[in-house]
Amino acid sequence: MNRLEISLNKIAENILHIDEASLSSLWEKYKNKVEQFSTSPEWQKAVIIFSIINAVRAKNAIFNEKLLNNKAPEKTAPSERPQGKSYLKLVK
């Protein structure tokens, strides 16, 4: 893993420790900042922050959906599962 990947992994780990409710309370503020385009570094940071908030919301939505969908297969005993069939599905 190169230095860039290590840095990005550290950033991601820090972001994972922030709860969605705290981030969601900032969503409207950063949405408004992004809508007011400028060439300033502050606007560019606002775009990044807004993207992070949306990424955490999307991650949590996918995570919760997968948890709910995966409960049914967990209840199926391994001997009852068809041989060679995967529970994975292609998502486009």
C-alpha positions in Angstrom: 0.0 0.0 0.0 1.5 3.4 -1.0 1.5 6.6 1.0 -1.6 8.0 -0.7 -3.6 4.8 0.1 -2.4 4.9 3.7 -3.5 8.5 4.0 -6.9 7.8 2.5 -7.4 4.8 4.8 -6.7 7.0 7.8 -9.2 9.6 6.6 -11.8 6.9 6.0 -11.2 5.5 9.5 -11.7 8.9 11.1 -14.9 9.5 9.1 -16.3 6.1 10.1 -16.2 7.3 13.8 -18.5 10.2 13.1 -22.2 9.4 13.4 -24.6 10.1 10.6 -26.9 12.2 12.7 -24.1 14.7 13.4 -23.2 14.8 9.7 -26.8 15.1 8.6 -27.2 18.2 10.8 -24.5 19.9 8.6 -26.0 18.7 5.2 -28.1 21.8 4.5 -25.3 24.2 5.5 -22.8 22.6 3.0 -25.5 22.1 0.3 -26.0 25.9 0.4 -22.3 26.6 0.3 -21.8 24.3 -2.7 -24.7 25.9 -4.5 -22.9 29.3 -4.1 -20.1 28.6 -6.6 -16.8 30.4 -6.2 -13.2 29.7 -7.0 -12.2 29.9 -3.4 -10.5 27.2 -1.4 -13.4 27.4 1.1 -15.9 26.5 -1.6 -13.7 23.6 -2.7 -13.5 22.3 0.9 -17.3 22.7 1.2 -17.7 20.4 -1.9 -15.5 17.8 -0.3 -17.3 18.0 3.1 -20.7 17.8 1.3 -19.5 14.7 -0.6 -18.3 13.1 2.6 -21.6 13.6 4.3 -23.4 12.1 1.3 -20.9 9.2 1.1 -21.6 8.3 4.8 -25.3 8.5 4.2 -25.0 6.3 1.2 -22.8 3.8 3.0 -25.2 3.6 5.9 -28.2 3.1 3.6 -26.4 0.3 1.7 -25.1 -1.3 5.0 -28.6 -1.3 6.6 -30.2 -2.7 3.4 -27.7 -5.5 3.2 -28.1 -6.4 6.9 -31.9 -6.6 6.4 -31.5 -8.7 3.2 -28.9 -11.0 4.7 -31.0 -12.0 7.7 -33.1 -14.6 5.7 -30.1 -16.6 4.3 -28.5 -16.7 7.8 -31.5 -18.7 9.0 -31.1 -21.3 6.3 -29.1 -24.3 7.5 -26.0 -25.0 5.3 -27.3 -28.4 4.4 -30.5 -26.8 3.0 -28.6 -24.5 0.6 -28.4 -25.7 -3.0 -24.9 -26.8 -4.0 -23.0 -24.4 -6.2 -25.4 -21.5 -5.7 -24.1 -18.2 -4.5 -26.1 -15.7 -2.4 -24.2 -12.9 -4.1 -26.0 -11.1 -6.9 -24.9 -8.6 -9.5 -25.9 -5.0 -8.7 -25.8 -2.5 -11.5 
